[in-house]
């Protein structure tokens, strides 16, 4: 969370460049923004509350070849201009932007106040330039002062810093991602995510945890943050294109990404057969397999529990990454932990991965973001190849994750080819399904239910995790209270919530549980619910029916698509920005 972006090099429009680039990181936080430009006339800092997308980059076009910028997702201190980054020391000579949390900031702040430092914000970040200033009393070398300061910080951070008297940009990483973009023509870019500089270069170098980088725009030096030992880095060419990361003809990224799923699912399926078989064998032979993720990725894991049960007759354990800590008691070196993450940077997932590694268990990462920390640090990896997902609400990453997991389940049953065929057919059916008439039908349903305060969703088997996922999608973009339930659970409590006209959505397939979920739908209909079926077959239990193709074992993937479209329209009709829901950020790098 929080996006940081810095540049140093030959260009004289560094301020404009970082503002433009930061707009591509807005999904990481959009409470407030700030920019610092080092010019020949001194440092110019501008910061405010609001979205970086509303800032005119041309206002920062003045001559400057070093600049840093920040888009904030508030953790410590409210959403105010004073709490926005950059932060400086008292005389403004040291300028810092930061992503993460300095956990011992209160203690450090007390020590600094005792030494006479004064503070203007409530943030943890503001102590950073002050600690660096203290370190500059023992060294005149700015980079060494930053290095020494970092030994005092506890927590997770990605920091960009510069000093008014030197032309270097310094970055350090402990826990929060930082990636360097390398351009022979322009110089060096350092950002929390690649889209910030993708239009300038596709050549990257990754900072690992506990590393520091120093650049004057002409050369760059990576070192160990503690020892100062040089860390040579490979230059890696990224495969994502600029177009993939843009909205194109769509009003919002969310809609674009929903519409892309016909292709992204096919890309997820297009994996090397041998690699999938190796993974299937690893699961079959592991002494306990754990599937771990957060939020939507966790729902993909829950769906996979059904895939492995029904398709491969194999039991796996599923845990939300935030809860995984407790499961270390069960881990053995022979256990396999599969971490599922779009961003590959989620703090709870990283923690789960580290717990597993500490126990000697092997970790397979199913990720979307190539080069992310989880992708680089897992023992085995599988990319879902969904392309950049920019909307905060995850759509195409979810279906990519489920496609890969279903394919592995088929491989465990020696039916990899059948699994691939089913998934490719599903992708083609999604393509046909998402035609303008279909989308309009869902839009008119959104119109009908958008004023309701509550929406409930029920499902059974693999449609149960999709009911939970439906609730996440509706809540996060439309702010309507939504809850998902296993159909069979209704009469054990939740049915008391149903009132006359409450919209209740049933997710169904054509399978062994169809009759059960229809019975559950009839139960709620007889309590006055407005029932909406998302199913291959219509039924008199449904007042409204959204038809989906029969996708067999891939029905969960199929059924979530109309829900994504519905959530999108509920948000738009209620006047919300579906790409940037309140209080949220795309990549949750704090615990
Ligand atoms: C909801 C959503 C989140 C993420 C969760 C995990 O639409 O996107 O619930 O799924 O924060 O993120 P990743 O997959 O990046 O680990």
Boltz pocket constraint, residues with backbone or C-beta under 6 A from the ligand:
constraints:
  - pocket:
      binder: B
      contacts: [[A, 293], [A, 294], [A, 295], [A, 296], [A, 297], [A, 298], [A, 340], [A, 341], [A, 342], [A, 343], [A, 344], [A, 345], [A, 346], [A, 349], [A, 392], [A, 393], [A, 394], [A, 395], [A, 472], [A, 473], [A, 476], [A, 585], [A, 586], [A, 587], [A, 588]]
      max_distance: 6.0
